[in-house]
C-alpha cells in the first residue's frame, strides 16, 4: 500500500509561482512513476506532468516551459514547480502513482488558486 500526501497549494497572483510537494510512504518500491494531475471547476481531470523512477519526465503541452517536475529520492518526494501561473491554472492538483492491476494511488489534492 502506498500513501501520497500533497502540500504547497494556495493563493497566488497571476505570474507568480508555487511549488507543490508529494511525499510517498508505504510500499514505495512498487512505484515506478509518479505524476501530477489537476481538475479545474467544471472540467475533467487532466495530466500535468509525470516522472519515472529513473528520472524521465513528460508534460502536458500547455504546461511545458512553465512547470517542471522533479524528485528527491532521499525524501521520497516529487515536486511540481509552477511558474508564470495563469488564472486558468486554478484547479485542485492531485499526486498520482500508477498501480499495475489496480486503480493506482492518489493524494487528497491541494487547491491552487491563481487570482489577482
N, C-alpha and C positions, 0 to 999 in steps of 0.2 A: 504494500500500500504506500502511496505517495501523497504527501500533503504539500500544497502550494500556498504560500502567503504573499500577497502583494502589498506594496506600500508605495507612497510617494505621490499619489494623486493630490489634486487640489485645484484652486482657482488661480488662473494666470491670465495676464493681459495678452492680446494678440502680439505676436512677435517674440514672446517670452519663451522660456524653457522650463522643462521639468524632467526629472529622472525618476523613472519607475523601477522598483526592485521586486524581484520574485525569488523567494528563498524556498528551496525544496528540502523536504525531510522524509524519512522513511526509507523505502527501498529505492534509493537514488541510483543504484547500479543498473536498474531497469530502464532508466531514462536515457534515450538516445538523441532526443532533440527536445527543445522547448521553444515555445513561441508566445507571442502576444497577439491577442485579438481585441477588437473593440466593437461595441454596439452603441450606436447613436440612437436617440429617440426616434421611433417610427421606422427604423431601418434594421436590416438583418445584420447579424454578427459577421465581421469581416476580418481577414488576416491582416495583421500589421507587419510582423516580421517573425522569422524563425531562425534558430541557430542549432546546429548539431553538436554532438559531444566533441567532435574533432574540430569544431570552430567554423564550419561552413555556414554561411548565413544567406538569407534572401529576404526581400522586402516587397511589399505591395508597391506598385508603380507610383501611387500618389504620395508615398512616404519617402521614396528614395531622395537622398540629398538633404533631408531634414531630420530623419530619425536614424538611429543606429542602435543595434543590439550587440551586447557584449556579455561576457561571463566572467565570473570569478570562481574558479573551481574550488579553491580553498574554503570559500564561504557557501558553496552550493547555491550560488545566486546568479541570476540572469538579470541584466539591466536593459532598460529601454530609455535611451537618451533622446528626448524630443526637443527639437529646436525650431525656431520660426513658426511657432504654433499659430494656428488659424482657428477662427470660431467653428469651422466645420470639423475640427479635430475633437470637439466636445463629444464625449462618449464615456461609457464605462469600459475600462480596459481590463482584460482578463488574461491571466497567465495560464498556459496550457502545456501539458505534456502528453503526447500520444501514448496509447497503450495497445499493444498487439492483442487482439481478441477481446477487447473491452472498450468501454466508452471514453477512455482517457481520463486524465486528471485535470481539474480546473480549480483555479483560485476563486476567492469570493468576489473579486472585482474591486477596482478602485476608480472612483469618479475623477475624471479630468474635465474641467470646465474652462473654456477659453472665452473670455468676455472682457470688455472694457467697462 
